[in-house]
């Protein structure tokens, strides 16, 4: 497998191009109605063109209008216009991070790949749409592979099959589709194939390209469908040979899961691999294991979830990922909405860095220059938490916060933090830490008792039409006597909680009151101690788009 951790920035696109003609014939009916532009090949040319690009001017106006929504986030990425779905093709090229996503342009709301660029994974700059539909009807999910002289995107083209496109300019503004047609076509009417043609992940081993296509096989209990990925190989990106199903020993999925939005890459320094993916039943997931490069099989040895309940509402959706060049994997998810909104809805999670601990277990922590967003800071000294007494923290409040809390639960079975709390507690979002309240791990000789972290948004909103989520609850392993270390990010309609660098839970919520900004803490059953708490107000990235 070749290392594709080449690095790159993104600045923009502009008009050297031509508006595509309206559709007339069956072939032309797939031509996008969104203005299309061709850009120069140098960074200087591209930056000059971007300054007058009509799409970017439109995005600015749209962003300013959408920013009036009380629930729109201030430091989580969201589309500058319209709704948004899966992140796609995350990559690092010539010093900049590029994130693509499923965008829905207003004049042609079929999926196009939206595009944003960042040097720090936090401050994202919008660019014009990158990949337009045609011959495919919609540009769906896929991944990228970076070579020294180009970026390769492989994605699912709805109605056509697997598509491959390449770009080599400084800001990845100009894309060319290999062969101009699907390289792995969907089956013809009546044709039966031994594989599904769906979301792909691409990599390279030796002088051959490889990809897996997501899907299902009817080989579960009673012939039920279970997750599957199908392996292909190509010498040139244009001609692909089907090999076989890729996964073996997969015991980490639900019956009915599929392997959508996959990403496959090495992780850590001990030869392990990770396969990130999405289930239309149970949200974001991962598998860890060994890559048998002789037989081209992925032997699964571990796995888990990024979403800990149903996909909808308010849950963590699909991943897009790319290596950090140091053995870790950077990943971003889209997070689903919990209310009907025709103008916007889904947002991106904060970027996470995935690594492995000394025992091969997955670690995850926020990554990116979050510190640059911090403004007013409040620090609380050590505070005793009497049993069964809610303590309101009067100096800590806000709906766009970063908090770092270290807690000694002592003998308390449950520590409760309430965020986005109105003064009369008409609205509040609960974070609950259950000491030794998670699953028993009985997979090895030595049984281990986990703790659990939970977010409950059932009292988060008094608004009509807002849907609550079954409490999002995940197990997390703490060592005997280890303090609870919480990094909490609150951003208008999302809360993300990282626990001791080992687990993360994220949920959307929609407070209806302007005064739902308070914070309180409570130790259940037995006293505990809040060792430290730091809180920062977070700047609004979208105040001046």
C-alpha positions as CSV (number, residue, x, y, z in Angstrom):
1,X,0.0,0.0,0.0
2,X,1.5,3.3,-1.0
3,X,1.5,6.3,1.4
4,X,-0.8,9.0,0.1
5,X,-0.4,11.4,3.0
6,X,0.6,14.2,0.6
7,X,-0.3,17.6,1.9
8,X,-2.3,20.5,0.2
9,X,-4.4,23.7,0.7
10,X,-7.5,25.0,-0.8
11,X,-8.3,28.5,-1.8
12,X,-10.9,28.7,-4.5
13,X,-12.3,28.6,-8.0
14,X,-13.6,31.0,-10.5
15,X,-14.9,31.8,-13.8
16,X,-13.0,31.0,-16.8
17,X,-15.8,28.8,-17.8
18,X,-19.1,28.5,-19.5
19,X,-22.6,27.9,-18.3
20,X,-23.7,24.4,-19.2
21,X,-26.6,24.3,-21.7
22,X,-30.2,23.3,-20.6
23,X,-31.1,19.7,-20.9
24,X,-32.8,18.5,-24.1
25,X,-32.1,14.9,-24.9
26,X,-32.0,11.9,-22.5
27,X,-28.2,12.4,-22.2
28,X,-28.5,16.1,-21.8
29,X,-31.1,15.7,-19.1
30,X,-28.3,14.8,-16.7
31,X,-26.4,18.0,-17.4
32,X,-26.4,20.2,-14.3
33,X,-28.2,23.6,-14.3
34,X,-25.6,25.0,-11.8
35,X,-23.1,27.4,-13.4
36,X,-19.9,25.6,-14.2
37,X,-16.5,27.2,-14.3
38,X,-13.0,26.2,-15.5
39,X,-10.1,27.6,-13.5
40,X,-6.5,28.4,-14.1
41,X,-3.7,26.0,-13.2
42,X,-1.7,28.2,-10.8
43,X,-2.6,29.4,-7.4
44,X,-2.3,33.0,-8.3
45,X,-4.7,32.6,-11.3
46,X,-7.2,30.7,-9.2
47,X,-7.2,33.2,-6.3
48,X,-7.8,36.0,-8.8
49,X,-10.7,34.2,-10.4
50,X,-12.3,33.3,-7.0
51,X,-12.5,37.0,-6.1
52,X,-15.3,37.5,-8.7
53,X,-16.8,34.0,-8.8
54,X,-20.6,34.3,-8.9
55,X,-21.1,31.1,-6.9
56,X,-19.0,32.4,-4.1
57,X,-20.8,35.7,-4.1
58,X,-24.1,33.7,-3.9
59,X,-22.7,31.6,-1.0
60,X,-21.9,34.7,1.0
61,X,-25.4,36.1,0.7
62,X,-26.9,32.8,1.5
63,X,-24.7,32.2,4.6
64,X,-25.5,35.6,6.0
65,X,-29.2,34.9,5.7
66,X,-29.1,31.4,7.1
67,X,-26.9,32.6,10.0
68,X,-30.0,34.3,11.4
69,X,-31.4,30.9,12.5
70,X,-31.0,30.5,16.3
71,X,-30.0,26.8,15.9
72,X,-27.4,27.2,13.2
73,X,-23.9,26.3,14.6
74,X,-21.2,28.9,15.0
75,X,-18.1,26.7,14.7
76,X,-19.2,23.4,13.2
77,X,-19.1,23.3,9.4
78,X,-22.4,23.7,7.5
79,X,-23.2,24.2,3.9
80,X,-23.3,27.8,2.7
81,X,-26.6,27.1,0.9
82,X,-29.3,24.5,1.1
83,X,-29.2,21.2,2.9
84,X,-26.1,19.0,3.1
85,X,-25.5,15.3,3.5
86,X,-22.4,13.0,3.7
87,X,-18.9,14.4,3.9
88,X,-16.8,12.9,1.0
89,X,-13.3,12.6,-0.2
90,X,-11.5,14.2,2.8
91,X,-7.8,14.7,1.8
92,X,-4.6,16.7,2.4
93,X,-3.1,18.2,-0.8
94,X,-0.2,20.6,-1.1
95,X,-0.5,21.9,2.5
96,X,-4.3,22.2,2.7
97,X,-7.2,20.0,3.9
98,X,-10.0,19.6,1.4
99,X,-13.5,18.4,2.4
100,X,-16.1,17.5,-0.1
101,X,-19.8,16.9,0.7
102,X,-23.1,16.1,-0.8
103,X,-24.6,19.5,-1.7
104,X,-28.0,20.3,-3.1
105,X,-27.8,23.4,-5.2
106,X,-31.1,25.3,-5.3
107,X,-31.4,25.5,-9.1
108,X,-30.6,21.8,-9.5
109,X,-31.1,20.0,-6.2
110,X,-29.5,16.8,-7.4
111,X,-26.4,15.9,-5.4
112,X,-23.2,17.7,-6.5
113,X,-20.0,17.5,-4.5
114,X,-19.7,20.7,-2.5
115,X,-16.2,21.8,-1.6
116,X,-14.4,23.5,1.3
117,X,-10.7,24.0,2.2
118,X,-8.8,24.6,5.4
119,X,-5.3,24.8,6.8
120,X,-6.3,23.8,10.3
121,X,-9.4,21.6,10.0
122,X,-11.5,24.3,11.8
123,X,-11.5,27.4,9.6
124,X,-13.2,26.2,6.4
125,X,-13.3,28.3,3.3
126,X,-16.1,27.6,0.8
127,X,-15.2,26.9,-2.8
128,X,-17.5,26.3,-5.8
129,X,-19.0,22.9,-6.4
130,X,-16.3,20.5,-7.4
131,X,-17.9,17.5,-9.2
132,X,-21.1,17.8,-11.2
133,X,-23.5,15.0,-12.2
134,X,-23.3,13.7,-15.8
135,X,-23.3,11.0,-17.0
136,X,-24.5,10.0,-13.5
137,X,-27.7,11.4,-12.2
138,X,-26.3,12.3,-8.7
139,X,-22.8,12.5,-7.3
140,X,-22.9,10.3,-4.2
141,X,-20.4,9.1,-1.6
142,X,-16.8,8.2,-2.2
143,X,-13.2,8.6,-1.1
144,X,-9.9,10.0,-2.4
145,X,-6.4,8.7,-2.9
146,X,-3.6,11.2,-3.2
147,X,-0.6,10.6,-5.5
148,X,2.4,13.0,-5.8
149,X,1.0,14.6,-8.9
150,X,-2.8,14.3,-8.6
151,X,-5.8,13.5,-6.4
152,X,-8.0,10.6,-7.4
153,X,-11.7,10.6,-6.3
154,X,-13.8,7.5,-6.6
155,X,-17.5,7.8,-5.9
156,X,-20.9,6.3,-6.6
157,X,-22.6,7.8,-9.5
158,X,-26.3,7.2,-9.1
159,X,-27.9,5.5,-12.1
160,X,-24.5,4.8,-13.7
161,X,-22.0,3.1,-11.3
162,X,-18.6,3.7,-9.9
163,X,-17.0,6.9,-11.2
164,X,-13.4,8.0,-11.1
165,X,-12.3,11.6,-11.4
166,X,-8.9,13.3,-11.0
167,X,-7.6,16.7,-10.2
168,X,-4.1,18.2,-10.1
169,X,-4.5,21.9,-9.8
170,X,-3.5,23.8,-6.6
171,X,-7.1,24.1,-5.1
172,X,-8.6,21.0,-6.7
173,X,-11.0,23.1,-8.7
174,X,-10.8,21.3,-12.0
175,X,-11.9,17.7,-12.2
176,X,-11.8,15.3,-15.1
177,X,-13.7,12.0,-15.2
178,X,-11.7,9.0,-16.2
179,X,-13.3,7.6,-19.5
180,X,-16.2,9.9,-19.1
181,X,-18.4,7.0,-18.0
182,X,-18.7,4.6,-15.1
183,X,-15.6,2.4,-14.6
184,X,-17.7,-0.2,-12.8
185,X,-21.2,0.0,-14.2
186,X,-24.4,-0.8,-12.4
187,X,-26.1,-4.0,-13.6
188,X,-28.2,-3.9,-16.7
189,X,-31.9,-4.9,-16.4
190,X,-32.1,-8.6,-15.7
191,X,-28.3,-8.9,-15.1
192,X,-27.2,-10.6,-11.9
193,X,-23.8,-9.8,-10.5
194,X,-21.9,-11.4,-7.6
195,X,-21.4,-8.0,-6.1
196,X,-23.2,-4.7,-5.3
197,X,-22.2,-1.5,-7.1
198,X,-22.4,1.2,-4.4
199,X,-20.1,3.5,-2.4
200,X,-16.4,2.9,-3.0
201,X,-13.1,3.3,-1.1
202,X,-9.8,3.4,-3.1
203,X,-6.2,2.6,-2.3
204,X,-3.1,1.4,-4.0
205,X,-0.8,-1.7,-3.4
206,X,2.3,-2.0,-5.6
207,X,1.4,-0.9,-9.1
208,X,-2.3,-1.8,-8.8
209,X,-5.2,0.2,-7.6
210,X,-7.8,-1.5,-5.3
211,X,-11.3,-0.5,-4.3
212,X,-14.1,-2.0,-2.2
213,X,-17.7,-1.4,-3.0
214,X,-20.2,-1.3,-0.2
215,X,-23.2,-3.5,-0.1
216,X,-24.9,-6.5,1.5
217,X,-25.1,-10.3,1.0
218,X,-28.0,-12.6,2.0
219,X,-25.8,-14.9,4.1
220,X,-27.0,-13.9,7.6
221,X,-29.2,-15.9,9.9
222,X,-32.2,-17.2,7.9
223,X,-30.8,-15.8,4.7
224,X,-31.1,-12.2,6.0
225,X,-28.9,-9.4,4.5
226,X,-25.7,-8.6,6.3
227,X,-22.9,-6.1,5.6
228,X,-20.5,-6.9,2.8
229,X,-17.7,-5.2,0.8
230,X,-16.6,-6.3,-2.6
231,X,-13.0,-6.1,-3.7
232,X,-11.8,-4.9,-7.2
233,X,-8.4,-4.3,-8.8
234,X,-7.2,-2.1,-11.6
235,X,-3.9,-1.3,-13.3
236,X,-5.1,2.1,-14.7
237,X,-8.3,3.3,-12.9
238,X,-10.3,2.6,-16.1
239,X,-10.5,-1.2,-16.2
240,X,-11.5,-3.0,-13.0
241,X,-11.6,-6.7,-12.2
242,X,-13.8,-8.1,-9.5
243,X,-11.9,-10.4,-7.1
244,X,-14.1,-11.5,-4.1
245,X,-15.8,-10.4,-0.9
246,X,-13.3,-8.5,1.2
247,X,-14.3,-9.0,4.8
248,X,-13.8,-12.1,6.9
249,X,-14.6,-12.7,10.6
250,X,-17.0,-9.8,10.8
251,X,-18.8,-10.1,14.1
252,X,-19.2,-6.4,14.7
253,X,-22.3,-5.5,12.7
254,X,-26.1,-5.8,13.1
255,X,-28.1,-8.0,10.8
256,X,-29.3,-5.5,8.1
257,X,-26.2,-3.3,8.3
258,X,-24.5,-2.2,5.1
259,X,-21.0,-0.9,4.5
260,X,-21.8,2.4,3.0
261,X,-19.3,5.3,2.8
262,X,-16.2,3.0,3.4
263,X,-12.7,4.1,4.1
264,X,-9.8,1.6,4.4
265,X,-6.3,2.5,5.6
266,X,-3.5,1.4,8.0
267,X,-3.7,2.8,11.6
268,X,-1.0,2.8,14.2
269,X,2.5,1.3,14.0
270,X,1.7,-2.4,14.5
271,X,0.3,-3.3,11.1
272,X,-3.3,-2.8,11.9
273,X,-6.0,-1.5,9.5
274,X,-9.2,0.3,10.0
275,X,-12.4,0.2,7.9
276,X,-14.7,3.1,8.6
277,X,-18.2,2.9,7.2
278,X,-21.8,3.8,7.7
279,X,-24.9,1.7,8.3
280,X,-28.3,2.9,7.1
281,X,-29.6,1.2,10.3
282,X,-27.1,2.1,13.0
283,X,-25.0,5.0,11.8
284,X,-21.3,5.5,11.8
285,X,-19.2,2.3,12.6
286,X,-15.6,0.9,12.3
287,X,-13.8,-2.4,12.1
288,X,-10.2,-3.0,13.1
289,X,-8.1,-5.9,11.9
290,X,-5.3,-7.3,9.7
291,X,-4.9,-6.9,5.9
292,X,-4.0,-10.3,4.4
293,X,-2.2,-8.8,1.4
294,X,-1.5,-12.3,-0.1
295,X,-5.1,-13.3,-0.3
296,X,-6.4,-9.7,-0.3
297,X,-8.7,-10.2,2.6
298,X,-9.5,-8.0,5.6
299,X,-9.5,-10.2,8.8
300,X,-11.6,-8.4,11.4
301,X,-10.4,-8.5,15.0
302,X,-12.3,-5.7,16.7
303,X,-14.9,-3.1,16.0
304,X,-17.4,-0.6,17.3
305,X,-19.7,2.3,16.8
306,X,-19.5,6.1,16.4
307,X,-23.3,6.2,16.7
308,X,-24.8,4.4,19.6
309,X,-28.4,3.9,18.6
310,X,-30.6,4.3,15.5
311,X,-29.4,6.4,12.6
312,X,-32.3,9.0,13.0
313,X,-33.0,11.4,14.5
314,X,-30.1,13.5,15.7
315,X,-27.5,10.7,15.3
316,X,-23.9,10.5,13.9
317,X,-24.1,9.6,10.2
318,X,-21.4,8.9,7.7
319,X,-17.6,9.3,8.0
320,X,-15.0,10.7,5.6
321,X,-11.4,10.1,6.5
322,X,-7.8,10.6,5.6
323,X,-4.4,9.7,7.3
324,X,-2.7,12.4,9.4
325,X,0.8,11.2,8.2
326,X,1.7,10.0,11.7
327,X,-0.2,6.7,12.0
328,X,-3.5,8.3,12.9
329,X,-6.7,8.8,10.9
330,X,-8.6,12.1,10.7
331,X,-12.3,11.7,10.3
332,X,-15.4,13.9,10.0
333,X,-19.0,12.9,10.2
334,X,-22.3,14.5,9.2
335,X,-24.7,14.7,12.1
336,X,-28.4,14.3,11.4
337,X,-31.2,16.7,12.2
338,X,-34.1,16.3,14.6
339,X,-36.6,18.7,13.1
340,X,-38.0,19.3,9.7
341,X,-36.1,22.1,8.0
342,X,-36.3,22.8,4.3
343,X,-33.5,25.4,4.2
344,X,-30.7,23.5,6.0
345,X,-30.4,20.7,8.6
346,X,-27.4,18.4,8.8
347,X,-24.0,19.7,9.9
348,X,-20.5,18.3,10.2
349,X,-19.0,17.0,13.4
350,X,-15.8,18.4,14.7
351,X,-12.9,16.6,13.1
352,X,-11.6,13.6,15.2
353,X,-8.2,12.0,15.4
354,X,-8.4,8.2,15.6
355,X,-5.4,6.3,17.0
356,X,-4.8,3.0,18.8
357,X,-3.7,2.5,22.4
358,X,-1.1,0.0,23.5
359,X,-3.7,-2.8,23.5
360,X,-5.0,-2.0,20.0
361,X,-8.2,-0.3,21.2
362,X,-9.5,2.8,19.3
363,X,-8.8,6.2,20.8
364,X,-10.5,9.4,19.6
365,X,-10.0,13.0,20.4
366,X,-10.9,16.4,18.7
367,X,-8.3,17.7,16.3
368,X,-7.8,21.0,14.6
369,X,-7.1,24.5,15.9
370,X,-10.0,24.8,18.3
371,X,-7.9,26.9,20.6
372,X,-8.0,29.7,18.0
373,X,-11.8,30.0,18.6
374,X,-11.6,30.5,22.4
375,X,-12.5,33.9,23.8
376,X,-13.8,34.6,27.3
377,X,-12.5,32.0,29.7
378,X,-13.9,30.9,33.1
379,X,-12.0,28.7,35.5
380,X,-13.5,27.0,38.5
381,X,-11.4,25.7,41.4
382,X,-12.0,22.3,43.1
383,X,-15.6,22.1,44.1
384,X,-17.3,19.6,46.5
385,X,-20.4,17.9,45.0
386,X,-22.7,16.9,47.8
387,X,-24.9,13.9,47.2
388,X,-28.2,14.5,45.3
389,X,-27.8,18.2,45.1
390,X,-27.9,20.1,41.8
391,X,-25.3,22.9,41.8
392,X,-25.9,25.6,39.2
393,X,-22.6,27.1,38.0
394,X,-23.5,30.8,37.6
395,X,-20.3,31.9,35.9
396,X,-20.5,29.2,33.2
397,X,-23.2,29.7,30.6
398,X,-23.6,29.9,26.8
399,X,-24.8,28.0,23.7
400,X,-21.4,28.1,22.0
401,X,-18.9,26.7,24.5
402,X,-15.9,24.5,24.9
403,X,-15.7,23.0,28.4
404,X,-13.0,20.8,30.0
405,X,-14.1,19.2,33.2
406,X,-12.2,16.7,35.4
407,X,-14.3,14.9,38.0
408,X,-13.5,12.4,40.8
409,X,-16.8,10.4,41.0
410,X,-15.6,8.6,44.2
411,X,-18.5,6.3,45.1
412,X,-21.2,8.1,43.2
413,X,-22.7,5.8,40.6
414,X,-23.8,8.7,38.3
415,X,-22.5,12.2,37.6
416,X,-24.9,14.5,35.8
417,X,-24.1,17.6,33.9
418,X,-26.9,19.7,32.5
419,X,-26.2,22.0,29.6
420,X,-28.3,24.5,27.6
421,X,-30.4,24.7,30.8
422,X,-33.1,27.4,31.2
423,X,-33.2,29.1,34.7
424,X,-36.5,27.3,35.5
425,X,-35.2,24.0,34.0
426,X,-38.0,24.1,31.4
427,X,-35.3,23.0,28.9
428,X,-32.0,21.2,29.5
429,X,-29.7,18.6,27.9
430,X,-28.3,15.9,30.2
431,X,-24.8,14.4,30.1
432,X,-24.6,11.4,32.4
433,X,-21.5,9.5,33.4
434,X,-22.3,6.0,34.9
435,X,-19.4,4.7,36.8
436,X,-19.1,1.0,36.1
437,X,-22.4,1.2,34.4
438,X,-21.4,-0.1,31.0
439,X,-21.2,-3.5,29.5
440,X,-19.1,-6.3,30.9
441,X,-16.5,-7.3,28.3
442,X,-16.6,-11.1,28.4
443,X,-14.7,-11.6,25.1
444,X,-11.5,-12.5,26.8
445,X,-10.5,-14.6,29.8
446,X,-10.2,-11.5,32.1
447,X,-13.7,-9.9,32.3
448,X,-13.6,-6.1,32.3
449,X,-16.4,-3.8,33.6
450,X,-16.9,-0.6,31.5
451,X,-18.4,2.7,32.5
452,X,-20.8,4.5,30.3
453,X,-21.4,8.0,28.9
454,X,-24.8,9.2,27.8
455,X,-26.5,12.3,26.3
456,X,-30.3,12.6,26.9
457,X,-32.0,15.3,24.8
458,X,-35.6,14.4,25.8
459,X,-36.0,17.6,27.8
460,X,-33.8,19.8,25.5
461,X,-36.6,21.6,23.7
462,X,-40.1,22.8,24.3
463,X,-40.6,23.5,20.5
464,X,-43.3,21.8,18.6
465,X,-42.0,19.4,15.9
466,X,-38.7,18.7,17.5
467,X,-37.9,15.0,17.8
468,X,-36.1,13.5,20.9
469,X,-33.6,10.7,20.5
470,X,-33.3,7.6,22.5
471,X,-30.5,8.5,25.0
472,X,-27.2,8.2,23.2
473,X,-25.2,5.8,25.4
474,X,-21.7,4.4,24.9
475,X,-19.4,2.3,27.0
476,X,-16.0,3.6,28.0
477,X,-13.2,1.9,29.9
478,X,-11.7,3.7,32.9
479,X,-9.0,2.3,35.0
480,X,-9.4,1.8,38.7
481,X,-9.2,5.2,40.4
482,X,-8.9,7.1,37.1
483,X,-10.6,10.5,37.1
484,X,-13.3,11.3,34.5
485,X,-11.9,13.7,31.9
486,X,-14.6,15.4,29.8
487,X,-14.1,17.6,26.8
488,X,-17.5,19.1,25.9
489,X,-18.4,21.1,22.8
490,X,-21.7,23.0,22.8
491,X,-22.7,24.7,19.5
492,X,-26.3,25.9,19.3
493,X,-27.9,22.6,18.2
494,X,-25.2,20.1,18.8
495,X,-23.3,18.7,21.9
496,X,-20.2,16.5,21.5
497,X,-18.6,14.9,24.5
498,X,-15.1,13.2,24.5
499,X,-14.4,11.0,27.5
500,X,-10.7,10.4,28.5
501,X,-9.7,10.3,24.9
502,X,-11.4,6.9,24.5
503,X,-15.0,7.6,23.5
504,X,-17.2,10.3,22.0
505,X,-20.9,10.8,21.9
506,X,-22.7,13.5,19.9
507,X,-26.3,14.5,19.6
508,X,-28.4,17.3,18.1
509,X,-30.9,19.3,20.1
510,X,-33.0,22.4,19.5
511,X,-33.6,24.6,22.6
512,X,-36.6,26.9,22.0
513,X,-35.8,29.5,24.7
514,X,-33.1,32.2,24.4
515,X,-32.2,31.8,28.1
516,X,-31.4,28.0,27.7
517,X,-27.7,28.6,28.2
518,X,-27.0,27.5,31.8
519,X,-24.8,24.7,33.2
520,X,-25.3,22.6,36.4
521,X,-23.8,19.5,37.9
522,X,-25.0,16.9,40.3
523,X,-23.6,13.8,42.0
524,X,-26.2,11.0,42.5
525,X,-26.3,8.8,45.6
526,X,-22.9,9.7,47.1
527,X,-20.6,12.8,47.2
528,X,-18.1,13.5,44.4
529,X,-15.6,16.2,43.6
530,X,-15.3,18.5,40.6
531,X,-11.5,18.8,40.4
532,X,-11.3,21.5,37.7
533,X,-13.5,23.1,35.1
534,X,-12.5,25.4,32.3
535,X,-14.9,26.9,29.9
536,X,-14.5,29.2,26.9
537,X,-16.9,31.1,24.8
538,X,-16.4,30.2,21.2
539,X,-16.1,32.6,18.3
540,X,-18.5,32.5,15.4
541,X,-16.8,31.4,12.3
542,X,-19.7,32.4,10.1
543,X,-20.2,36.0,11.5
544,X,-18.5,37.4,8.4
545,X,-18.6,34.8,5.6
